Amino acid sequence: MGNPVLLMGDSGSGKTYSIKTLDPDKVGVFLVEKPRLPFRKEFRCKKNATYMDILSALANPKQPIYVIDDSQYLLVNEFFDRASEPGYQKYTDLALNFRNLIHFVINKAPDNVIVYFLHHTETDNNGKVKAKTVGKMLDEKLTVEGLFDIVLRTEIDSEGHWLRTQSNGQDTVKSPEDMFPIRIPNDLALVDRMIRDYYGMEPITNTKKSEEK
């Protein structure tokens, strides 16, 4: 059983930058929309990544870590590609394709693989911050966060960039009991180590010394 993790936040809040602390030899990055990463450290990146690219890689994974950045553009790009189609079928397909990707990670990926979905947020009519979606099908028929055991959210204050691990009552953040402190540094390598330790997964040994943040 693979492990999907949702890391959500506003644009510019540090989601993509959190990748920098990972060992490039242990991670594959799917860039759905961005042309490049916002730092010089080099990673294996698949640009203009599609569902087919992601599913193909996860069917025979070569790395223990994969990152989809930004995963909401899988929804957005399909929506615009099919904008001229009449009717509601396209919205059903949008929801189904995204759900099926998460289910594939859970049901088909190996136990030691963690897939991080870096995702934008939006605020609903009740003022609650949630994962950004397209169309009512995902909002009314499928709660995206419900497919994840771990949902983290970026935060910024005068001391730096952080990840919050539990809900503040106005968002959909969650994580298993005692997996994390309430707030941790914006460091995906740290997140990955803590998840693997909590679930008793084999730790990842870096092939070379990690860069300083």
MITI-595756 format. One line per field, with one value per residue (C-alpha): residue number from 1; x, y, z. Coordinates in steps of 0.1 Angstrom, whole numbers, plus 5000, padded with zeros to 4 digits. Each point is the difference from the previous one (the first is absolute). Layout:
n	c(NUM; ...)
X	c(X; ...)
Y	c(Y; ...)
Z	c(Z; ...)
END
This chain:
n	c(1; 2; 3; 4; 5; 6; 7; 8; 9; 10; 11; 12; 13; 14; 15; 16; 17; 18; 19; 20; 21; 22; 23; 24; 25; 26; 27; 28; 29; 30; 31; 32; 33; 34; 35; 36; 37; 38; 39; 40; 41; 42; 43; 44; 45; 46; 47; 48; 49; 50; 51; 52; 53; 54; 55; 56; 57; 58; 59; 60; 61; 62; 63; 64; 65; 66; 67; 68; 69; 70; 71; 72; 73; 74; 75; 76; 77; 78; 79; 80; 81; 82; 83; 84; 85; 86; 87; 88; 89; 90; 91; 92; 93; 94; 95; 96; 97; 98; 99; 100; 101; 102; 103; 104; 105; 106; 107; 108; 109; 110; 111; 112; 113; 114; 115; 116; 117; 118; 119; 120; 121; 122; 123; 124; 125; 126; 127; 128; 129; 130; 131; 132; 133; 134; 135; 136; 137; 138; 139; 140; 141; 142; 143; 144; 145; 146; 147; 148; 149; 150; 151; 152; 153; 154; 155; 156; 157; 158; 159; 160; 161; 162; 163; 164; 165; 166; 167; 168; 169; 170; 171; 172; 173; 174; 175; 176; 177; 178; 179; 180; 181; 182; 183; 184; 185; 186; 187; 188; 189; 190; 191; 192; 193; 194; 195; 196; 197; 198; 199; 200; 201; 202; 203; 204; 205; 206; 207; 208; 209; 210; 211; 212; 213)
X	c(5000; 5015; 4997; 4985; 5006; 4983; 5020; 4979; 5005; 4997; 5022; 5034; 4996; 5029; 4984; 5024; 5030; 4995; 5013; 5035; 5009; 4994; 5028; 4997; 5011; 4970; 4972; 4981; 4982; 4971; 4996; 4965; 5001; 5032; 5029; 5026; 5007; 5006; 5036; 5032; 5002; 4992; 4974; 4986; 4970; 4974; 4986; 4964; 4992; 4967; 4980; 5015; 5036; 4993; 4981; 5027; 5028; 4981; 4992; 5037; 5015; 5038; 4999; 4986; 4987; 4980; 4987; 4971; 5003; 4975; 4974; 4969; 5012; 4992; 4964; 5004; 5017; 4975; 4972; 5014; 5009; 4963; 4984; 4981; 4983; 4963; 4984; 5012; 5019; 5033; 4995; 4993; 5032; 5020; 4990; 5005; 5034; 5013; 4985; 5013; 5036; 4998; 4985; 5028; 5026; 4982; 4992; 5028; 5031; 5025; 4999; 5032; 4989; 4986; 4984; 4997; 4972; 5010; 4967; 4985; 4973; 4968; 4974; 4965; 4968; 5002; 5035; 5017; 5033; 5001; 5018; 4992; 4978; 4981; 4963; 4974; 5005; 5032; 4986; 4966; 5007; 5036; 5019; 5035; 5016; 4980; 5022; 5031; 5010; 5025; 4991; 5025; 4998; 5027; 5002; 5022; 5008; 5028; 5021; 4998; 4981; 4982; 4977; 4970; 4989; 4966; 4969; 4996; 4962; 4998; 5018; 5003; 5035; 5004; 5026; 5001; 5003; 5036; 5015; 5010; 5002; 4972; 5025; 5032; 5025; 4992; 5023; 4987; 5030; 4991; 4963; 5010; 5023; 4972; 4974; 5023; 5010; 4963; 4989; 5031; 5011; 5037; 5018; 5016; 5037; 5013; 5025; 5017; 5000; 4969; 5004; 4993; 4966)
Y	c(5000; 5033; 5032; 5032; 5032; 5033; 5032; 5031; 5037; 5033; 5008; 5012; 4985; 4975; 4968; 4995; 5013; 4972; 4976; 5015; 4980; 4966; 4979; 5004; 4964; 4988; 5020; 5005; 5033; 5005; 5036; 5003; 5037; 5016; 5001; 4996; 4999; 5032; 4991; 4988; 4965; 4976; 4972; 4975; 5020; 4990; 5033; 5003; 4969; 4983; 4973; 4975; 5011; 4997; 4966; 4985; 5010; 4988; 4967; 4991; 5025; 5005; 5024; 4999; 5036; 5018; 5035; 5013; 5038; 5016; 4972; 5022; 5008; 4965; 5011; 5034; 4989; 4973; 5025; 5025; 4973; 4990; 5035; 4998; 4967; 5005; 4983; 4987; 4969; 5018; 5010; 4963; 4991; 5026; 4986; 4964; 5005; 5018; 4975; 4971; 5014; 5001; 4965; 4988; 5013; 4983; 4967; 4994; 5018; 4981; 5004; 5020; 5027; 5033; 5024; 5036; 5020; 5037; 5018; 5035; 5011; 5018; 5014; 4987; 5020; 4992; 5014; 4966; 4995; 4968; 4984; 5019; 4981; 5005; 4995; 4990; 4963; 4999; 5023; 4983; 4964; 4996; 5017; 5000; 5001; 4969; 4979; 5010; 4989; 5029; 5036; 5027; 5038; 5026; 5030; 5031; 5022; 5023; 4970; 4983; 4974; 4971; 4970; 4997; 4964; 5003; 5021; 5034; 4996; 5019; 4976; 4963; 4993; 4967; 4973; 4969; 5004; 5007; 4998; 5036; 5030; 5026; 5020; 4989; 5016; 5003; 4970; 4971; 4978; 5004; 4992; 4969; 4987; 5006; 4981; 4971; 4998; 5001; 4972; 4979; 5004; 4994; 5034; 5015; 5003; 5031; 4993; 5033; 5027; 5021; 5037; 5025; 5016)
Z	c(5000; 4989; 5021; 4985; 5020; 4993; 5006; 4993; 5001; 4982; 4970; 5012; 5035; 4997; 4987; 4972; 5020; 5025; 4974; 5002; 5032; 4983; 4985; 4962; 4995; 5020; 4985; 4967; 4994; 4977; 4990; 4988; 4991; 5013; 4975; 5027; 5037; 5020; 5011; 4984; 5015; 4972; 5001; 4975; 4987; 4974; 4986; 4988; 5019; 4993; 5017; 4975; 5009; 5037; 4999; 4977; 5025; 5030; 4984; 5001; 5024; 5001; 5029; 5035; 4998; 4973; 5000; 4979; 4997; 4997; 5000; 4996; 4965; 4991; 5005; 4985; 4968; 4993; 5006; 4975; 4975; 5000; 5005; 4968; 5008; 5010; 5029; 5034; 4989; 5000; 5037; 5008; 4982; 5018; 5034; 4989; 4985; 5031; 5024; 4979; 5003; 5038; 5001; 4977; 5025; 5029; 4983; 4975; 5011; 5022; 5038; 5001; 4975; 5012; 4974; 5010; 4984; 5002; 4996; 5000; 5025; 4997; 5025; 4999; 5006; 5037; 5003; 5002; 4983; 4979; 4970; 4968; 4976; 4967; 4997; 5026; 4994; 5021; 5027; 5004; 4991; 5010; 5028; 4987; 5035; 5010; 4977; 5020; 5036; 5001; 4989; 5008; 4994; 4995; 5023; 5001; 5029; 5011; 5009; 4967; 4980; 5017; 4995; 5023; 5007; 5017; 4992; 5015; 4997; 4967; 4977; 4991; 5014; 5018; 5008; 5022; 5038; 5011; 4965; 5001; 5023; 4992; 4979; 4983; 4977; 4963; 4992; 4979; 5010; 5036; 4993; 4981; 5028; 5026; 4979; 4994; 5036; 5011; 4977; 5006; 4964; 4990; 5002; 4970; 5000; 4982; 4973; 5006; 5026; 4999; 4993; 5027; 4998)
END
